[in-house]
Amino acid sequence: MLVFACFFTYGDIKFYREFIERGYFVSTLDELSKQAYDQLEKDAEKIVQLIEVQMDNLTMPQCPVYEEVLDTQMFGLSKEVHFAARLGLIDPQDGRALLEKLEKEVSKVHDAYMEDEKFESKEM
């Protein structure tokens, strides 16, 4: 039978309190989960912004470069989501919902661009 003894001095307790007060304490799983999900949302928003910038700079959605960038970014984010889910930082269903939401937003941007193009071609 193994017995572990732990002895703390007043200095150890003081160090521990300072460690926590300065924010050096390791986060709980809930805090890490929230941070992971927040970061994934930020990454998804960056993809939407990237697509909007490409559309604003007259890159057509049928352009191979546009499609390649979109596919690469979406694949990368899906891998991030999968990794976070495997670590138990996010619920896999939440990850899928995030990816579905992103796909809808990208589709809206694409549809808005196509509508704008239709409108501009009618004016000519």
C-alpha positions in Angstrom: 0.0 0.0 0.0 1.4 3.4 -1.0 0.8 6.4 1.2 1.5 9.9 -0.1 2.1 12.6 2.4 1.9 16.2 1.5 3.4 18.9 3.8 2.8 22.6 3.0 4.6 25.4 4.7 3.2 28.9 5.1 5.5 29.9 2.2 4.0 27.3 0.0 0.5 28.5 0.7 1.5 32.1 0.1 3.2 31.2 -3.2 0.1 29.3 -4.2 -2.2 32.3 -3.5 0.1 34.7 -5.4 0.2 32.2 -8.3 -3.6 32.2 -8.5 -4.0 35.9 -8.1 -1.6 36.7 -10.9 -3.5 34.4 -13.3 -0.9 31.7 -13.6 -3.2 29.0 -12.3 -4.2 26.3 -14.9 -7.7 26.8 -16.2 -10.5 24.4 -15.4 -11.9 22.2 -18.1 -15.0 24.5 -18.4 -12.7 27.5 -18.9 -10.6 25.6 -21.5 -13.8 24.5 -23.3 -15.1 28.0 -23.5 -11.7 29.3 -24.7 -11.5 26.6 -27.3 -15.0 27.3 -28.6 -14.4 31.0 -28.6 -11.2 30.5 -30.6 -13.1 28.3 -33.1 -15.8 30.9 -33.5 -13.1 33.6 -34.2 -11.5 31.3 -36.8 -14.8 30.8 -38.5 -15.4 34.6 -38.5 -12.0 35.1 -40.1 -13.0 32.7 -42.9 -16.2 34.7 -43.5 -14.2 37.9 -43.6 -11.7 36.4 -46.0 -14.5 35.4 -48.3 -16.0 38.9 -48.1 -12.7 40.5 -48.9 -12.3 38.2 -51.9 -15.8 39.1 -53.1 -15.2 42.8 -52.7 -12.0 42.6 -54.8 -14.0 41.1 -57.7 -12.9 37.5 -57.3 -15.6 35.4 -58.8 -16.9 32.5 -56.7 -16.3 30.2 -59.7 -12.6 31.2 -59.7 -10.4 28.1 -58.9 -8.3 30.2 -56.5 -11.4 31.3 -54.5 -12.6 27.7 -54.3 -9.1 26.5 -53.2 -8.8 29.1 -50.5 -12.3 28.3 -49.2 -11.8 24.6 -49.3 -8.5 24.9 -47.5 -9.9 27.2 -44.8 -13.0 25.1 -44.2 -10.9 21.9 -44.1 -8.5 23.5 -41.6 -11.3 24.6 -39.4 -13.0 21.2 -39.5 -9.7 19.7 -38.3 -9.5 22.2 -35.5 -13.1 21.3 -34.5 -12.4 17.6 -34.7 -9.2 18.0 -32.6 -11.0 20.0 -29.9 -13.8 17.5 -29.8 -11.3 14.6 -29.4 -9.7 16.4 -26.5 -13.0 16.8 -24.9 -12.8 20.6 -25.0 -16.0 21.0 -27.1 -19.1 18.8 -27.7 -18.9 17.2 -31.2 -22.5 18.4 -31.9 -21.5 22.0 -31.0 -18.6 21.7 -33.4 -20.8 20.4 -36.2 -23.2 23.2 -35.5 -20.4 25.7 -35.8 -19.3 24.3 -39.2 -22.9 24.3 -40.4 -23.4 27.9 -39.3 -20.2 28.9 -41.2 -21.3 27.1 -44.3 -24.6 29.0 -44.2 -22.8 32.3 -43.7 -20.4 31.6 -46.6 -23.4 30.7 -48.7 -25.1 34.0 -47.9 -22.0 35.9 -48.9 -21.9 33.9 -52.1 -25.6 34.5 -52.9 -25.3 38.2 -52.1 -22.4 38.4 -54.6 -24.4 36.6 -57.2 -27.4 38.9 -56.7 -25.2 41.9 -57.0 -23.7 40.6 -60.2 -27.1 40.0 -61.6 -28.2 43.5 -60.7 -25.1 45.0 -62.2 -25.5 43.1 -65.5 -29.1 44.2 -65.8 -28.0 47.9 -65.5 -25.7 47.6 -68.5 
